[in-house]
């Protein structure tokens, strides 16, 4: 490996690498946020209790079947194939020309939503059933139970999995180069095609991907620790901690 070439490539193409990394992060952040929202909605719908009879039973069964088909399809096919089908297929089959960035955000979002929906469903199921029964006992419906009791716990519990999806999206955006989205991998191919130094060029890209994923992982870990709170809790009175000194305790006992 020629370090002089690495320095030369960075000096001449740092703007392209920076622009590609920015696009990668942008797609990953927006796609993960939208995908998490989709996953929360789908997860909540799939956990709605199905009544034994009535129209509501049939409607819920149809909705669950459609949502299950969505989840299985997008979890069972590669994102690179989904990108080709959605971007090029929509243009050929329906004559609909989608902007590349819009298509990229849509692909990442619905793909993330399929995975997050199962994560959310598992998080909801893991909540103790007694909390559902207690919420119903005080007159809450399913929506109120979810928003006020269950989801606040689920969001905290699925935070590690959500962070993992975020890191995966940072890496998986590289497949979007097949629809000519100018993310980091696409920019790297352009640079490597100009200088024919593929090893050095892609080594730089490896470092950039590692820096992004490592930084995001550390930030999310910090957020998890903050949400967990301190290991030891002290009793607080007002705004000051009430701590009795040994000499004060002795004086109080003697009096």
C-alpha positions as CSV (number, residue, x, y, z in Angstrom):
1,X,0.0,0.0,0.0
2,X,1.4,3.4,-1.1
3,X,0.7,6.0,1.6
4,X,1.9,8.7,-0.8
5,X,-0.9,7.8,-3.1
6,X,-3.4,7.9,-0.3
7,X,-2.3,11.4,0.7
8,X,-2.4,12.5,-3.0
9,X,-5.9,11.0,-3.5
10,X,-7.2,12.8,-0.4
11,X,-5.7,16.1,-1.4
12,X,-7.2,15.9,-4.9
13,X,-10.6,14.3,-4.1
14,X,-11.4,15.1,-0.5
15,X,-14.5,17.1,-1.6
16,X,-15.9,14.1,-3.4
17,X,-15.4,11.9,-0.4
18,X,-16.9,14.4,1.9
19,X,-19.9,15.0,-0.3
20,X,-20.4,11.2,-0.7
21,X,-20.2,10.7,3.1
22,X,-22.7,13.5,3.6
23,X,-25.2,11.9,1.2
24,X,-24.7,8.6,2.9
25,X,-25.4,10.0,6.4
26,X,-28.4,12.0,5.1
27,X,-30.1,9.0,3.5
28,X,-29.3,6.8,6.6
29,X,-30.6,9.3,9.1
30,X,-33.9,10.1,7.3
31,X,-34.4,6.5,6.2
32,X,-33.9,5.2,9.7
33,X,-36.3,7.8,11.2
34,X,-39.0,7.2,8.7
35,X,-38.5,3.4,8.9
36,X,-38.8,3.5,12.7
37,X,-42.0,5.4,12.4
38,X,-43.3,2.9,9.9
39,X,-42.2,0.1,12.2
40,X,-44.0,1.6,15.2
41,X,-47.2,2.0,13.3
42,X,-47.1,-1.5,11.8
43,X,-46.0,-3.1,15.1
44,X,-48.9,-1.5,17.0
45,X,-51.4,-2.5,14.3
46,X,-50.2,-6.1,14.3
47,X,-50.7,-6.3,18.1
48,X,-54.3,-5.1,18.1
49,X,-56.4,-7.9,19.7
50,X,-58.6,-9.6,17.1
51,X,-62.2,-10.0,18.2
52,X,-63.8,-13.5,17.9
53,X,-66.5,-12.3,15.5
54,X,-67.8,-9.3,13.6
55,X,-66.7,-7.1,10.7
56,X,-63.7,-5.8,12.7
57,X,-62.3,-9.3,12.8
58,X,-62.4,-9.6,9.0
59,X,-60.9,-6.2,8.5
60,X,-58.1,-6.8,11.0
61,X,-57.3,-10.1,9.4
62,X,-57.0,-8.6,6.0
63,X,-54.8,-5.8,7.3
64,X,-52.6,-8.2,9.1
65,X,-52.2,-10.3,6.0
66,X,-51.2,-7.3,3.9
67,X,-48.7,-6.1,6.6
68,X,-47.3,-9.6,6.9
69,X,-46.8,-9.7,3.1
70,X,-45.0,-6.4,3.2
71,X,-42.7,-7.5,6.0
72,X,-41.9,-10.8,4.4
73,X,-41.2,-9.4,1.0
74,X,-38.9,-6.6,2.1
75,X,-37.1,-8.8,4.6
76,X,-36.8,-11.6,2.1
77,X,-35.3,-9.7,-0.9
78,X,-32.0,-7.8,-1.1
79,X,-32.1,-4.0,-1.0
80,X,-30.1,-3.8,-4.2
81,X,-32.9,-5.8,-6.0
82,X,-35.6,-3.6,-4.5
83,X,-33.7,-0.5,-5.7
84,X,-33.6,-1.8,-9.2
85,X,-37.3,-2.8,-9.2
86,X,-38.6,0.4,-7.6
87,X,-36.5,2.9,-9.6
88,X,-36.2,1.3,-13.0
89,X,-39.3,-0.9,-12.8
90,X,-41.6,2.1,-12.0
91,X,-40.2,3.9,-15.0
92,X,-40.6,1.0,-17.4
93,X,-43.9,-0.5,-16.1
94,X,-45.8,2.7,-15.2
95,X,-43.8,5.4,-16.9
96,X,-43.2,7.1,-13.6
97,X,-39.8,8.9,-13.3
98,X,-38.8,9.1,-9.7
99,X,-36.0,11.4,-8.5
100,X,-33.0,9.3,-7.5
101,X,-32.8,10.8,-4.0
102,X,-36.5,10.3,-3.4
103,X,-36.2,6.7,-4.6
104,X,-33.3,6.2,-2.3
105,X,-35.1,7.5,0.8
106,X,-38.2,5.5,0.0
107,X,-36.2,2.3,-0.5
108,X,-34.2,2.7,2.7
109,X,-37.3,3.7,4.7
110,X,-39.6,0.9,3.7
111,X,-36.8,-1.7,4.0
112,X,-36.0,-0.4,7.5
113,X,-39.7,-0.3,8.4
114,X,-40.0,-4.0,7.6
115,X,-37.3,-4.9,10.0
116,X,-38.3,-2.4,12.7
117,X,-41.9,-3.6,12.7
118,X,-40.9,-7.0,13.9
119,X,-38.5,-5.4,16.5
120,X,-41.4,-3.3,17.7
121,X,-43.8,-6.2,17.8
122,X,-41.3,-8.2,19.8
123,X,-40.8,-5.2,22.2
124,X,-44.6,-4.9,22.7
125,X,-45.0,-8.6,23.4
126,X,-42.1,-8.5,25.9
127,X,-44.1,-6.0,28.1
128,X,-45.7,-7.7,31.0
129,X,-49.3,-8.6,30.3
130,X,-50.3,-7.3,33.7
131,X,-49.7,-3.8,32.4
132,X,-52.2,-4.3,29.6
133,X,-54.8,-5.7,32.0
134,X,-54.2,-2.8,34.4
135,X,-54.7,-0.3,31.6
136,X,-57.9,-1.9,30.5
137,X,-59.1,-2.0,34.1
138,X,-59.0,1.8,34.3
139,X,-60.8,2.1,31.0
140,X,-58.0,2.6,28.5
141,X,-58.5,1.4,24.9
142,X,-55.8,-0.2,22.9
143,X,-54.5,3.1,21.4
144,X,-54.4,4.7,24.9
145,X,-52.6,1.7,26.4
146,X,-50.0,1.8,23.7
147,X,-49.3,5.5,23.8
148,X,-49.4,6.0,27.6
149,X,-48.1,2.7,28.9
150,X,-46.5,0.4,26.4
151,X,-44.7,2.4,23.8
152,X,-42.6,4.5,26.2
153,X,-41.1,1.2,27.5
154,X,-40.8,-0.2,24.0
155,X,-38.9,2.8,22.6
156,X,-36.3,2.4,25.3
157,X,-36.0,-1.3,24.9
158,X,-35.6,-1.2,21.1
159,X,-33.1,1.6,21.1
160,X,-30.1,-0.8,20.7
161,X,-31.8,-2.5,17.8
162,X,-32.7,0.8,16.3
163,X,-29.1,1.9,16.5
164,X,-28.0,-1.3,14.9
165,X,-30.4,-0.7,12.0
166,X,-28.9,2.8,11.7
167,X,-25.4,1.4,11.4
168,X,-26.6,-1.2,8.9
169,X,-28.2,1.5,6.8
170,X,-25.0,3.5,6.7
171,X,-23.3,0.5,5.1
172,X,-26.3,-0.7,3.0
173,X,-26.6,2.7,1.2
174,X,-23.7,1.6,-0.9
175,X,-26.1,-0.6,-2.9
176,X,-27.9,2.6,-4.1
177,X,-25.0,3.2,-6.5
178,X,-26.9,0.9,-8.9
179,X,-29.4,3.7,-9.4
180,X,-26.6,6.3,-9.6
181,X,-27.2,7.9,-6.2
182,X,-24.0,9.9,-5.4
183,X,-23.3,8.4,-2.0
184,X,-19.9,7.5,-0.7
185,X,-19.4,4.2,-2.6
186,X,-20.5,5.9,-5.9
187,X,-18.1,8.7,-5.4
188,X,-15.3,6.2,-4.6
189,X,-15.9,4.4,-7.8
190,X,-15.7,7.6,-9.7
191,X,-12.4,8.6,-8.0
192,X,-10.9,5.1,-8.5
193,X,-11.9,5.2,-12.2
194,X,-10.0,8.4,-12.6
195,X,-6.7,7.4,-11.0
196,X,-6.8,3.6,-11.3
197,X,-5.6,3.2,-7.7
198,X,-8.4,1.0,-6.5
199,X,-6.8,-0.3,-3.4
200,X,-5.7,3.1,-2.0
201,X,-9.0,4.7,-2.9
202,X,-11.2,2.1,-1.4
203,X,-9.0,1.9,1.7
204,X,-9.9,5.6,2.3
205,X,-13.5,4.7,1.9
206,X,-13.2,1.8,4.4
207,X,-11.8,4.2,7.0
208,X,-14.6,6.7,6.3
209,X,-17.3,4.1,6.8
210,X,-15.6,2.9,10.0
211,X,-15.4,6.4,11.4
212,X,-19.1,7.0,10.7
213,X,-20.3,3.7,12.1
214,X,-18.0,3.8,15.2
215,X,-19.0,7.4,16.0
216,X,-22.7,6.7,15.6
217,X,-22.4,3.6,17.8
218,X,-20.6,5.6,20.6
219,X,-23.3,8.3,20.4
220,X,-26.1,5.8,20.7
221,X,-24.4,4.0,23.5
222,X,-24.1,7.3,25.4
223,X,-27.8,8.0,24.9
224,X,-28.6,4.5,26.2
225,X,-26.6,5.2,29.4
226,X,-28.3,8.5,29.9
227,X,-31.7,6.9,29.5
228,X,-30.8,4.2,32.0
229,X,-30.0,6.8,34.7
230,X,-27.5,6.4,37.5
231,X,-26.8,3.0,39.0
232,X,-27.5,4.3,42.6
233,X,-30.4,6.6,43.4
234,X,-30.3,9.0,46.3
235,X,-33.3,10.4,48.1
236,X,-33.8,14.0,47.1
237,X,-35.8,16.6,49.0
238,X,-36.5,19.8,47.1
239,X,-33.4,20.6,45.0
240,X,-30.8,19.5,47.5
241,X,-29.7,16.0,48.6
242,X,-30.4,15.4,52.3
243,X,-27.2,14.0,53.8
244,X,-26.8,13.8,57.6
245,X,-23.3,14.1,58.9
246,X,-22.1,11.7,61.6
247,X,-21.5,14.5,64.2
248,X,-25.0,15.9,63.5
249,X,-26.5,12.4,64.0
250,X,-24.6,12.0,67.4
251,X,-25.8,15.5,68.5
252,X,-29.4,14.7,67.6
253,X,-29.3,11.4,69.4
254,X,-27.8,12.9,72.6
255,X,-30.4,15.7,72.7
